[in-house]
Amino acid sequence: MVNTSKRERLPEPFEGLYKSEDLKEKITDPGLWTTIPCVDPDMYSKNGIKRLRENHVLFAFIDQYFSKDQYAFEPNMEDGRFVFLPENVFQQGIGLAASKELPGWLEVMFFWYPGEYTEKSLPIGCAQCSVSSFTSQPGDRLADMIREIYMNTKLEPWGQCCIFAFNIDVIVRLNGNYMDHMDTTKRVIREALKFSEDKMRRNGEGLITFMETQMRLAKD
């Protein structure tokens, strides 16, 4: 029998839907329920159960593919979605969440704190940034991409970085305070996307424009 004494039990049927005790502990973490303005802190309320239902596709994906791995959750502060992240807080740029537009699908996001990648003070401050990149059905290919990024121990010696996924096959990695070196950053992004479809190139240019705007208004 699983010992659930250290956590609050999920309301049914969710308690019985997932095998991973670690996953259930992370879902019930009070910080994911009481620190977000748009979230009802009562997990057993009508809104709390609705939130669990909306995030089920992500929970089931993690339970199937990552039940024995280390990872983290963080709330999307705009809409309260659970965001599946690498455990290493110095590795940002990507997050995975339930799609709001396509029920049953997952959304890969650009998810990071830009202020941690420059020595300057940004207008956005230390705020969380979350922008949709692409959607995918849960499955082996998406799980393989996530595992390669999240659980790749070879990344650790490089220190702080952002890894932006434009689709399952196009991944851009930016190291250190890359926002202080926008000429190099633009070149890396555009080179990675030069043979990609129009939507991906627009996403890349949007990301560049956001960074340039922040840096143009930044203070030393």
C-alpha positions as CSV (number, residue, x, y, z in Angstrom):
1,M,0.0,0.0,0.0
2,V,1.3,3.4,-0.9
3,N,1.9,5.7,2.0
4,T,0.1,9.0,1.4
5,S,0.4,10.3,4.9
6,K,2.8,13.1,3.9
7,R,0.6,14.6,1.3
8,E,-3.1,15.4,0.7
9,R,-4.9,12.7,-1.3
10,L,-6.1,13.7,-4.8
11,P,-9.9,13.8,-5.2
12,E,-11.3,10.8,-7.0
13,P,-10.9,9.6,-9.6
14,F,-7.5,11.3,-9.9
15,E,-5.9,9.5,-6.9
16,G,-6.3,6.2,-8.7
17,L,-5.4,7.4,-12.2
18,Y,-1.7,7.7,-11.6
19,K,0.8,5.2,-10.3
20,S,3.7,7.5,-9.5
21,E,3.6,8.6,-5.9
22,D,6.2,11.3,-6.7
23,L,3.9,12.7,-9.3
24,K,1.0,12.8,-6.9
25,E,3.2,14.5,-4.3
26,K,4.1,17.2,-6.8
27,I,0.5,17.7,-7.9
28,T,-0.6,18.3,-4.3
29,D,2.3,20.6,-3.4
30,P,0.6,23.5,-1.6
31,G,2.7,26.0,-3.6
32,L,1.0,24.9,-6.8
33,W,-2.4,25.8,-5.3
34,T,-2.0,28.7,-3.0
35,T,0.4,31.1,-4.7
36,I,-1.4,31.7,-8.0
37,P,-4.0,34.5,-8.1
38,C,-6.1,32.8,-10.8
39,V,-6.2,29.4,-9.0
40,D,-8.8,28.2,-6.4
41,P,-6.6,26.9,-3.5
42,D,-9.1,24.3,-2.6
43,M,-8.2,21.2,-4.7
44,Y,-11.5,19.5,-3.7
45,S,-13.6,22.4,-4.9
46,K,-15.5,22.4,-8.2
47,N,-12.7,24.7,-9.7
48,G,-10.0,22.6,-8.2
49,I,-11.3,19.4,-9.8
50,K,-11.8,21.2,-13.1
51,R,-8.1,22.3,-12.9
52,L,-7.0,18.7,-12.3
53,R,-9.2,17.5,-15.2
54,E,-7.7,20.2,-17.5
55,N,-4.1,19.1,-16.6
56,H,-4.8,15.4,-16.7
57,V,-3.2,14.9,-20.2
58,L,0.1,16.2,-18.8
59,F,-0.1,14.2,-15.6
60,A,-0.8,11.0,-17.6
61,F,2.1,11.7,-20.0
62,I,4.5,12.1,-17.1
63,D,3.1,9.0,-15.3
64,Q,3.6,6.9,-18.4
65,Y,7.1,8.1,-19.5
66,F,8.8,9.8,-16.6
67,S,7.6,8.1,-13.4
68,K,11.2,7.2,-12.4
69,D,12.9,10.5,-13.4
70,Q,13.6,13.8,-11.6
71,Y,11.7,16.8,-12.8
72,A,9.9,19.9,-11.5
73,F,6.5,21.6,-11.8
74,E,5.9,25.3,-11.8
75,P,2.6,27.1,-12.2
76,N,2.0,29.2,-15.3
77,M,1.2,32.5,-13.5
78,E,-1.1,33.7,-16.2
79,D,-3.5,30.8,-16.4
80,G,-2.6,28.4,-13.6
81,R,-1.6,25.5,-15.8
82,F,1.0,23.0,-14.4
83,V,4.2,23.3,-16.3
84,F,6.5,20.3,-16.6
85,L,10.2,21.5,-16.3
86,P,13.7,20.2,-16.0
87,E,14.8,19.7,-12.4
88,N,17.9,21.9,-13.0
89,V,16.8,25.5,-12.4
90,F,19.7,26.7,-14.4
91,Q,18.3,25.0,-17.5
92,Q,15.3,27.1,-18.8
93,G,13.7,27.9,-22.1
94,I,11.3,25.0,-22.4
95,G,8.2,24.0,-20.6
96,L,5.4,21.5,-21.3
97,A,1.8,21.9,-20.4
98,A,-1.7,20.8,-21.4
99,S,-2.9,22.6,-24.5
100,K,-5.7,25.2,-23.9
101,E,-6.7,25.1,-27.6
102,L,-6.5,21.4,-28.4
103,P,-7.9,19.1,-25.6
104,G,-5.9,15.9,-25.3
105,W,-2.8,17.6,-26.8
106,L,0.3,19.0,-25.1
107,E,1.9,22.4,-25.6
108,V,5.6,23.0,-25.8
109,M,6.4,26.6,-24.6
110,F,9.2,29.0,-24.5
111,F,9.3,29.2,-20.7
112,W,12.0,31.2,-18.9
113,Y,13.0,34.2,-16.7
114,P,14.8,36.5,-19.1
115,G,16.2,38.6,-16.3
116,E,18.4,35.7,-15.3
117,Y,20.3,35.8,-18.6
118,T,21.6,39.3,-18.6
119,E,23.7,41.5,-16.3
120,K,21.4,44.4,-16.9
121,S,18.0,45.3,-15.3
122,L,15.2,44.5,-17.7
123,P,11.8,46.3,-17.9
124,I,10.2,43.0,-17.3
125,G,12.2,42.5,-14.1
126,C,12.3,39.0,-12.8
127,A,9.0,38.0,-14.2
128,Q,8.1,34.7,-15.8
129,C,7.7,34.5,-19.5
130,S,5.6,31.9,-21.2
131,V,4.9,31.8,-25.0
132,S,3.4,28.9,-27.0
133,S,5.9,27.3,-29.5
134,F,4.0,24.3,-30.8
135,T,1.5,21.6,-29.9
136,S,1.9,17.8,-30.1
137,Q,0.0,14.7,-29.3
138,P,1.4,12.8,-26.3
139,G,3.6,9.9,-27.5
140,D,7.0,8.4,-28.0
141,R,8.5,11.1,-30.1
142,L,7.6,13.9,-27.8
143,A,8.8,11.9,-24.8
144,D,12.1,11.2,-26.5
145,M,12.6,15.0,-27.1
146,I,11.7,15.9,-23.6
147,R,14.0,13.2,-22.1
148,E,16.9,14.3,-24.3
149,I,16.6,17.9,-23.0
150,Y,15.4,17.4,-19.4
151,M,17.5,14.4,-18.4
152,N,20.6,14.9,-20.5
153,T,23.4,15.0,-17.8
154,K,25.9,16.1,-20.5
155,L,24.3,19.6,-20.3
156,E,25.3,20.2,-16.7
157,P,29.0,21.2,-17.2
158,W,27.9,24.1,-19.5
159,G,26.1,25.8,-16.6
160,Q,23.2,28.2,-17.1
161,C,21.4,28.0,-20.4
162,C,18.1,28.3,-22.2
163,I,16.9,25.6,-24.6
164,F,14.2,26.7,-27.0
165,A,12.3,24.0,-28.9
166,F,10.7,25.2,-32.1
167,N,9.4,21.7,-33.0
168,I,10.5,18.2,-32.0
169,D,13.5,18.3,-34.4
170,V,14.6,22.0,-34.1
171,I,16.2,22.8,-30.8
172,V,18.2,26.0,-30.1
173,R,20.5,26.3,-27.1
174,L,21.7,29.6,-25.8
175,N,24.3,29.7,-23.0
176,G,25.1,32.1,-20.2
177,N,24.1,35.8,-20.4
178,Y,23.1,35.4,-24.1
179,M,20.8,38.5,-24.0
180,D,23.9,40.6,-23.5
181,H,25.2,39.4,-26.8
182,M,22.3,39.9,-29.1
183,D,24.3,39.8,-32.4
184,T,25.4,36.3,-31.6
185,T,22.0,35.2,-30.3
186,K,20.2,36.4,-33.4
187,R,22.7,34.6,-35.6
188,V,22.3,31.3,-33.7
189,I,18.5,31.5,-33.8
190,R,18.3,32.4,-37.5
191,E,20.9,29.9,-38.5
192,A,18.9,27.1,-36.8
193,L,15.7,28.1,-38.5
194,K,16.9,29.1,-42.0
195,F,15.4,25.9,-43.6
196,S,12.3,25.8,-41.4
197,E,8.7,26.5,-42.3
198,D,7.4,30.1,-42.1
199,K,5.6,29.7,-38.8
200,M,8.8,28.6,-37.0
201,R,10.8,31.4,-38.5
202,R,8.1,33.9,-37.4
203,N,8.4,32.4,-33.9
204,G,12.1,32.9,-34.0
205,E,11.8,36.5,-35.1
206,G,9.2,37.1,-32.4
207,L,11.6,35.7,-29.8
208,I,14.4,37.9,-31.1
209,T,12.2,41.0,-31.2
210,F,11.1,40.4,-27.6
211,M,14.8,40.1,-26.5
212,E,15.9,43.2,-28.4
213,T,13.1,45.3,-27.0
214,Q,14.0,44.3,-23.4
215,M,17.7,44.9,-24.0
216,R,17.0,48.3,-25.7
217,L,15.1,49.5,-22.6
218,A,17.4,47.8,-20.0
219,K,19.3,49.6,-17.4
220,D,22.9,49.0,-16.3
